[in-house]
Amino acid sequence: MYKNILLASDFSPEAERAERRAAEVAQKYDAQLSLIHVVDYYPSMQLEGGLAMLPNIEERLNEKAQEDMDACIARLSMTFKNTHIGHGPPKGVIIDYANEIEADLIVLGSHGRHGLGLLLGSTATGVLHIARCDVLAVRVQE
């Protein structure tokens, strides 16, 4: 059924449940698995003065993202077709990358927020409503 699955993870301990589910689905369908992580905080885009205020923050964020990605890959003990560290608003970056690699399923964690968190939206909700492919939102524990 699924041949090209995209796992979107923030690499939090809670996200490990979604990561395991993506690996299970990929194995069940003998599908290829890709991995994306989005770094969405860039002071140079948000603060006047940019990086002069926080030297090397972008470099450190990217290094941390790569370390976390490597740990996820080792934890799942799987071969990934593609890995990608994106930058910007997570919903849009995930959707754009899913389209680029022609994913037929996106797997990501969902916190199931209510109230103000729900009104403000979440990455999972945004991806679910915009994606051209199926989306599996895995409930994660907070």
KOLTORNU-756308 format. One line per 10 residues: for each residue x, y, z of N, C-alpha, C. Coordinates in steps of 0.1 Angstrom, whole numbers, plus 5000, padded with zeros to 4 digits. Layout:
BEGIN
X/Y/Z/X/Y/Z/X/Y/Z ~ ...
***
This chain:
BEGIN
5008/4988/5000/5000/5000/5000/5009/5013/5000 ~ 5017/5014/5010/5026/5026/5011/5040/5022/5006 ~ 5046/5030/4998/5059/5027/4992/5070/5037/4996 ~ 5065/5050/5000/5075/5060/5003/5070/5068/5015 ~ 5075/5065/5027/5070/5071/5039/5080/5082/5044 ~ 5074/5093/5048/5082/5104/5054/5079/5105/5069 ~ 5089/5103/5077/5088/5105/5092/5093/5119/5095 ~ 5084/5127/5101/5088/5140/5106/5089/5140/5121 ~ 5101/5143/5126/5103/5142/5141/5110/5155/5146 ~ 5106/5158/5158/5113/5169/5166/5123/5163/5175
5125/5150/5175/5135/5142/5183/5133/5144/5198 ~ 5121/5148/5202/5118/5148/5216/5116/5134/5221 ~ 5118/5131/5234/5115/5118/5239/5101/5113/5236 ~ 5092/5122/5236/5078/5119/5233/5076/5114/5218 ~ 5084/5120/5210/5083/5117/5195/5088/5103/5192 ~ 5095/5096/5201/5100/5083/5198/5089/5073/5195 ~ 5077/5075/5201/5066/5066/5198/5062/5067/5183 ~ 5062/5080/5178/5059/5082/5163/5070/5076/5155 ~ 5082/5077/5159/5094/5072/5152/5092/5057/5150 ~ 5089/5050/5161/5088/5036/5161/5076/5031/5152
5065/5039/5153/5054/5036/5144/5057/5037/5130 ~ 5064/5047/5126/5069/5049/5112/5077/5037/5108 ~ 5086/5033/5116/5095/5021/5113/5086/5009/5111 ~ 5076/5007/5120/5068/4995/5119/5060/4995/5106 ~ 5054/5006/5102/5046/5007/5090/5055/5005/5078 ~ 5067/5011/5078/5077/5009/5067/5080/4994/5065 ~ 5083/4987/5076/5086/4973/5076/5074/4965/5071 ~ 5062/4968/5076/5050/4961/5072/5047/4961/5057 ~ 5049/4973/5051/5046/4975/5037/5059/4974/5028 ~ 5070/4971/5034/5083/4970/5027/5085/4983/5019
5082/4994/5026/5083/5008/5021/5097/5014/5024 ~ 5100/5024/5016/5112/5032/5019/5108/5043/5029 ~ 5118/5045/5038/5115/5055/5049/5125/5067/5047 ~ 5119/5079/5048/5127/5091/5048/5125/5098/5061 ~ 5134/5107/5065/5133/5114/5078/5136/5129/5076 ~ 5127/5137/5082/5129/5151/5082/5128/5157/5096 ~ 5136/5167/5099/5136/5174/5111/5136/5189/5107 ~ 5128/5197/5113/5127/5211/5110/5132/5220/5121 ~ 5142/5228/5118/5147/5238/5128/5139/5251/5124 ~ 5131/5255/5134/5122/5266/5131/5125/5279/5138
5136/5279/5145/5140/5291/5153/5153/5297/5147 ~ 5152/5308/5141/5164/5315/5135/5164/5329/5140 ~ 5173/5333/5149/5173/5346/5154/5176/5357/5143 ~ 5184/5353/5133/5187/5362/5122/5174/5367/5115 ~ 5164/5359/5116/5151/5362/5109/5142/5369/5119 ~ 5144/5368/5132/5134/5373/5142/5139/5385/5150 ~ 5152/5387/5151/5157/5397/5160/5164/5408/5152 ~ 5162/5420/5156/5170/5431/5150/5184/5429/5154 ~ 5193/5430/5145/5207/5428/5148/5212/5414/5145 ~ 5202/5405/5143/5204/5391/5139/5215/5384/5147
5224/5378/5140/5233/5369/5147/5244/5376/5155 ~ 5245/5389/5154/5254/5396/5162/5250/5395/5177 ~ 5237/5393/5179/5232/5391/5193/5234/5377/5199 ~ 5234/5367/5190/5236/5353/5194/5246/5347/5185 ~ 5259/5348/5187/5268/5343/5178/5268/5328/5176 ~ 5269/5323/5164/5269/5309/5160/5257/5301/5164 ~ 5246/5308/5167/5234/5300/5171/5228/5291/5160 ~ 5228/5297/5148/5224/5289/5137/5232/5276/5135 ~ 5245/5278/5135/5254/5267/5134/5252/5256/5145 ~ 5250/5261/5157/5248/5252/5169/5235/5245/5167
5224/5252/5163/5211/5245/5161/5212/5234/5150 ~ 5219/5237/5139/5221/5227/5129/5229/5215/5133 ~ 5240/5218/5141/5248/5207/5146/5240/5198/5156 ~ 5232/5204/5164/5223/5197/5174/5213/5188/5166 ~ 5207/5194/5156/5197/5187/5147/5204/5175/5141 ~ 5216/5176/5136/5223/5165/5129/5226/5154/5140 ~ 5231/5158/5152/5233/5148/5162/5221/5141/5166 ~ 5209/5148/5167/5197/5142/5171/5192/5132/5159 ~ 5194/5137/5147/5190/5128/5136/5198/5115/5135 ~ 5211/5117/5138/5220/5105/5138/5216/5095/5149
5212/5101/5160/5207/5092/5172/5194/5085/5168 ~ 5185/5092/5161/5172/5086/5157/5175/5075/5148 ~ 5184/5077/5138/5187/5066/5128/5193/5054/5135 ~ 5202/5057/5145/5208/5045/5152/5197/5038/5160 ~ 5189/5046/5167/5178/5040/5176/5169/5031/5168 ~ 5165/5035/5156/5156/5027/5147/5163/5016/5140 ~ 5176/5017/5139/5183/5006/5131/5178/5003/5118 ~ 5175/5014/5110/5169/5012/5097/5177/5020/5087 ~ 5176/5017/5075/5182/5024/5064/5172/5034/5059 ~ 5176/5047/5058/5167/5057/5053/5170/5061/5039
5160/5062/5031/5162/5066/5017/5167/5080/5016 ~ 5161/5089/5024/5165/5104/5024/5165/5108/5039 ~ 5174/5118/5042/5173/5125/5055/5175/5140/5051 ~ 5167/5148/5059/5167/5162/5056/5165/5170/5068 ~ 5174/5180/5070/5171/5190/5080/5166/5203/5073 ~ 5154/5207/5076/5148/5218/5070/5148/5230/5079 ~ 5145/5242/5073/5145/5254/5081/5133/5263/5078 ~ 5126/5267/5088/5114/5275/5086/5102/5270/5094 ~ 5091/5275/5090/5078/5270/5097/5076/5255/5094 ~ 5076/5247/5104/5075/5232/5102/5065/5227/5093
5052/5232/5094/5042/5227/5086/5045/5228/5071 ~ 5049/5240/5067/5052/5242/5053/5064/5234/5048 ~ 5075/5234/5056/5087/5227/5053/5084/5212/5051 ~ 5077/5206/5060/5073/5192/5060/5065/5189/5047 ~ 5055/5197/5044/5047/5195/5032/5055/5196/5020 ~ 5063/5207/5019/5072/5208/5007/5081/5197/5005 ~ 5087/5192/5015/5096/5180/5014/5089/5168/5010 ~ 5077/5166/5016/5069/5154/5013/5066/5154/4998 ~ 5062/5166/4993/5059/5167/4978/5072/5164/4970 ~ 5083/5170/4974/5095/5168/4967/5099/5154/4966
5098/5146/4976/5102/5132/4976/5091/5122/4972 ~ 5079/5128/4969/5067/5121/4965/5063/5110/4975 ~ 5063/5115/4988/5058/5106/4999/5044/5103/4997 ~ 5040/5090/5001/5026/5087/5000/5020/5085/5014 ~ 5029/5087/5025/5024/5088/5038/5034/5096/5046 ~ 5029/5105/5055/5037/5113/5064/5033/5108/5078 ~ 5043/5105/5086/5041/5100/5100/5047/5111/5109 ~ 5039/5116/5119/5044/5125/5129/5037/5124/5142 ~ 5043/5130/5152/5036/5129/5165/5026/5140/5167 ~ 5016/5138/5175/5005/5148/5178/5003/5148/5193
5004/5160/5198/5002/5161/5213/4987/5162/5217 ~ 4978/5163/5207/4964/5163/5210/4960/5175/5219 ~ 4965/5187/5216/4963/5198/5224/4948/5203/5223 ~ 4944/5209/5233/4930/5215/5234/4931/5229/5238 ~ 4920/5236/5237/4919/5250/5241/4928/5259/5233 ~ 4936/5268/5239/4944/5277/5232/4954/5271/5223 ~ 4960/5260/5227/4969/5252/5218/4963/5248/5206 ~ 4950/5244/5207/4943/5239/5195/4939/5251/5186 ~ 4935/5262/5192/4932/5274/5184/4944/5279/5176 ~ 4956/5278/5182/4968/5283/5176/4973/5274/5165
4968/5261/5166/4971/5251/5156/4984/5244/5160 ~ 4986/5233/5154/4998/5225/5156/5004/5220/5143 ~ 5016/5216/5144/5022/5211/5132/5014/5199/5126 ~ 5010/5190/5135/5003/5178/5130/4990/5182/5123 ~ 4982/5191/5129/4970/5196/5124/4972/5203/5110 ~ 4982/5211/5110/4985/5218/5097/4989/5208/5086 ~ 4997/5199/5089/5001/5189/5079/4989/5181/5075 ~ 4981/5177/5084/4969/5169/5081/4960/5176/5071 ~ 4958/5188/5073/4949/5196/5064/4955/5200/5051 ~ 4968/5200/5050/4974/5205/5037/4980/5194/5028
4984/5183/5035/4991/5173/5027/4983/5167/5016 ~ 4990/5163/5005/4984/5157/4994/4983/5142/4996 ~ 4990/5137/5006/4991/5122/5008/4985/5119/5022 ~ 4984/5107/5025/4979/5103/5038/4988/5108/5049 ~ 4982/5110/5061/4990/5114/5073/4986/5105/5085 ~ 4996/5100/5091/4994/5092/5103/4999/5101/5115 ~ 4990/5106/5123/4994/5114/5135/4993/5105/5147 ~ 5005/5102/5153/5006/5093/5164/5005/5101/5177 ~ 4996/5097/5185/4994/5104/5198/5007/5102/5206 ~ 5013/5113/5211/5025/5111/5219/5021/5116/5234
5028/5111/5243/5026/5114/5257/5034/5127/5261 ~ 5027/5135/5269/5035/5147/5273/5039/5146/5287
***
